[in-house]
Amino acid sequence: MDWSDFYADQAGRAVRPTFAAALVRWRDARGPATGQAIDLGCGDGVESRALVAAGWRVLAIDADARVVERVTDGVPDADRARLTVRRASFEELASFDGEALPATDLVYAGFSLPFCSGDVFEVLWARIRQCLQTGGLFAGQLFGPHDDFAAWPDVNTHDRADVERLLHGLTVLQLDEEDRDGRSFAGPKHWHVFHIIASA
């Protein structure tokens, strides 16, 4: 899928609310300390750049052919050593035999995991959980079955019971379910989204 139109539509946006809330949770627990973060499906890189600017070490991952250019644009030279950008699909991360994701303090997956093929989602989710260090945070979204994007090929969805299954064993700090008509970059859309923050 070519996401260029979506990225153009999102130009100049602020960081997403679930991401901002996760950083507040981190600061409440750890103070100003920063650590290692993974921005999984980093897209236009807004959250990756925000993390780097705040002092985090960041691994930004996306399958888009222009991911390096998109994410590094505007990052000061002095901060570049704390930013690693990797082009990889979710399927590649799930099939990798070694350490696909390094040990990390924060995994942010902003509206990206629903676009992981259902055939490999469970493997990828296991890898996400395995890479989180004790006290580390996961923040991101999963789509519910009522979402209009559920009809798209290779989009995966989860009802609330399944979301709770996926989060079992984590400390759930936020689980907000949104099921409403709204808009997307392509026009009117019904959204069914779970906004999640959870701690390992």
C-alpha positions as CSV (number, residue, x, y, z in Angstrom):
1,M,0.0,0.0,0.0
2,D,1.2,3.5,-0.9
3,W,0.8,5.7,2.2
4,S,2.1,8.9,0.6
5,D,-1.3,10.6,0.4
6,F,-1.9,9.8,4.1
7,Y,1.4,11.2,5.2
8,A,0.8,14.3,3.1
9,D,-2.6,14.7,4.8
10,Q,-1.1,14.4,8.2
11,A,1.7,16.9,7.6
12,G,2.2,19.2,10.7
13,R,0.1,17.1,13.1
14,A,0.8,16.9,16.8
15,V,1.8,13.7,18.5
16,R,-1.1,11.4,19.1
17,P,-3.0,11.5,22.4
18,T,-2.2,7.9,23.4
19,F,1.5,8.5,22.8
20,A,1.4,11.7,24.9
21,A,-0.5,9.9,27.7
22,A,2.1,7.1,27.7
23,L,4.9,9.6,28.2
24,V,3.0,11.2,31.1
25,R,2.6,7.7,32.6
26,W,6.4,7.1,32.2
27,R,7.3,10.4,33.8
28,D,4.9,9.8,36.7
29,A,6.7,6.5,37.4
30,R,10.3,7.4,36.5
31,G,10.6,11.1,36.6
32,P,12.6,12.7,33.8
33,A,14.5,9.5,33.0
34,T,14.5,8.3,29.4
35,G,15.5,5.0,27.9
36,Q,15.2,2.8,24.8
37,A,12.0,3.1,22.6
38,I,10.7,1.4,19.6
39,D,8.3,3.2,17.2
40,L,6.7,0.3,15.4
41,G,5.1,1.3,12.1
42,C,6.6,4.7,12.6
43,G,5.1,6.2,9.4
44,D,5.8,9.9,9.2
45,G,8.1,9.8,12.2
46,V,6.4,12.5,14.3
47,E,6.5,10.4,17.5
48,S,10.0,9.1,16.8
49,R,11.3,12.7,16.5
50,A,9.5,13.7,19.7
51,L,11.1,10.8,21.6
52,V,14.6,11.7,20.3
53,A,14.1,15.4,21.2
54,A,13.1,14.3,24.7
55,G,16.4,12.3,25.1
56,W,15.2,8.8,24.2
57,R,17.2,6.3,22.1
58,V,14.8,5.3,19.4
59,L,14.5,2.4,16.9
60,A,12.0,3.5,14.3
61,I,10.7,0.7,12.1
62,D,8.4,0.9,9.0
63,A,8.0,-0.9,5.7
64,D,7.6,2.3,3.7
65,A,10.3,2.8,1.0
66,R,11.0,6.4,2.2
67,V,11.0,5.7,5.9
68,V,14.6,6.8,6.5
69,E,14.0,10.1,4.7
70,R,10.7,10.7,6.4
71,V,11.8,10.0,9.9
72,T,15.2,11.7,9.9
73,D,13.9,14.9,8.3
74,G,14.6,17.7,10.7
75,V,16.4,15.7,13.3
76,P,19.4,17.8,14.5
77,D,22.8,16.3,13.8
78,A,23.6,16.2,17.5
79,D,20.6,13.9,18.1
80,R,21.1,11.5,15.1
81,A,23.2,9.1,17.1
82,R,20.2,8.3,19.2
83,L,18.0,7.5,16.2
84,T,18.1,4.2,14.2
85,V,15.7,3.8,11.3
86,R,15.1,0.4,10.0
87,R,13.0,-0.6,6.9
88,A,11.1,-3.8,7.7
89,S,7.6,-5.2,7.3
90,F,5.7,-6.7,10.2
91,E,6.0,-10.0,8.4
92,E,9.8,-9.8,8.3
93,L,9.9,-9.0,12.0
94,A,7.6,-12.0,12.8
95,S,9.7,-14.4,10.7
96,F,13.1,-13.2,11.9
97,D,14.9,-16.1,13.7
98,G,17.0,-13.9,16.0
99,E,16.3,-10.9,18.1
100,A,13.8,-9.1,15.9
101,L,13.2,-6.4,18.5
102,P,15.8,-5.4,21.1
103,A,15.0,-5.1,24.9
104,T,13.2,-1.8,25.3
105,D,11.4,0.5,27.8
106,L,8.7,1.7,25.4
107,V,7.0,0.2,22.4
108,Y,4.7,2.7,20.6
109,A,2.6,1.3,17.7
110,G,0.3,4.2,16.6
111,F,-2.5,2.8,14.4
112,S,0.0,0.4,12.9
113,L,-0.6,-3.1,14.3
114,P,-4.1,-3.4,12.6
115,F,-2.2,-3.5,9.3
116,C,-0.2,-6.5,10.3
117,S,-1.5,-9.6,8.5
118,G,-3.6,-11.8,10.7
119,D,-1.4,-14.8,9.7
120,V,1.6,-13.3,11.6
121,F,0.0,-11.0,14.2
122,E,0.2,-13.4,17.1
123,V,3.9,-14.0,16.5
124,L,4.6,-10.3,16.2
125,W,2.6,-9.6,19.4
126,A,4.6,-12.2,21.3
127,R,7.8,-10.5,20.1
128,I,6.5,-7.1,21.3
129,R,5.8,-8.6,24.8
130,Q,9.1,-10.3,24.9
131,C,11.1,-7.2,24.2
132,L,9.5,-5.1,26.9
133,Q,11.6,-4.8,30.0
134,T,10.1,-5.0,33.4
135,G,8.1,-1.8,33.9
136,G,8.3,-1.0,30.2
137,L,5.2,0.4,28.4
138,F,3.3,-0.6,25.4
139,A,1.1,2.1,23.8
140,G,-0.9,1.9,20.6
141,Q,-4.1,0.9,19.0
142,L,-5.9,-2.2,17.8
143,F,-9.0,-2.1,15.6
144,G,-12.3,-3.7,16.6
145,P,-14.6,-5.7,14.2
146,H,-16.9,-2.8,13.5
147,D,-14.2,-0.6,12.0
148,D,-14.7,0.1,8.3
149,F,-11.0,-0.9,7.6
150,A,-11.9,-4.4,8.7
151,A,-13.0,-5.0,5.1
152,W,-9.5,-4.2,3.8
153,P,-7.2,-7.1,2.8
154,D,-4.7,-8.1,5.5
155,V,-6.2,-5.9,8.2
156,N,-6.6,-7.7,11.5
157,T,-9.3,-6.9,14.1
158,H,-10.0,-7.9,17.7
159,D,-13.1,-7.7,19.8
160,R,-12.9,-6.6,23.4
161,A,-12.5,-10.1,24.8
162,D,-9.6,-10.8,22.5
163,V,-7.9,-7.5,23.3
164,E,-8.2,-8.4,27.0
165,R,-6.6,-11.8,26.2
166,L,-3.7,-10.1,24.4
167,L,-3.2,-7.9,27.4
168,H,-3.4,-10.7,30.0
169,G,-0.4,-10.6,32.3
170,L,0.3,-6.9,31.6
171,T,-0.8,-4.1,33.9
172,V,-3.5,-2.2,31.9
173,L,-3.2,1.5,32.5
174,Q,-5.6,2.6,29.8
175,L,-8.0,0.7,27.6
176,D,-10.4,3.1,25.9
177,E,-12.8,1.7,23.2
178,E,-14.0,4.1,20.5
179,D,-16.9,2.9,18.3
180,R,-18.3,5.8,16.3
181,D,-18.8,7.5,12.9
182,G,-16.1,10.0,12.0
183,R,-13.7,10.8,9.2
184,S,-10.3,9.5,7.9
185,F,-7.9,11.1,5.5
186,A,-10.0,9.3,2.7
187,G,-13.4,10.6,3.9
188,P,-16.2,9.4,6.1
189,K,-15.4,6.3,8.2
190,H,-16.7,4.3,11.1
191,W,-14.0,3.9,13.7
192,H,-13.8,1.0,16.1
193,V,-10.5,1.4,17.9
194,F,-9.0,0.3,21.2
195,H,-6.5,2.8,22.6
196,I,-4.1,1.0,24.9
197,I,-1.4,1.8,27.4
198,A,-0.1,-1.2,29.4
199,S,3.0,-2.0,31.5
200,A,5.1,-5.1,31.6
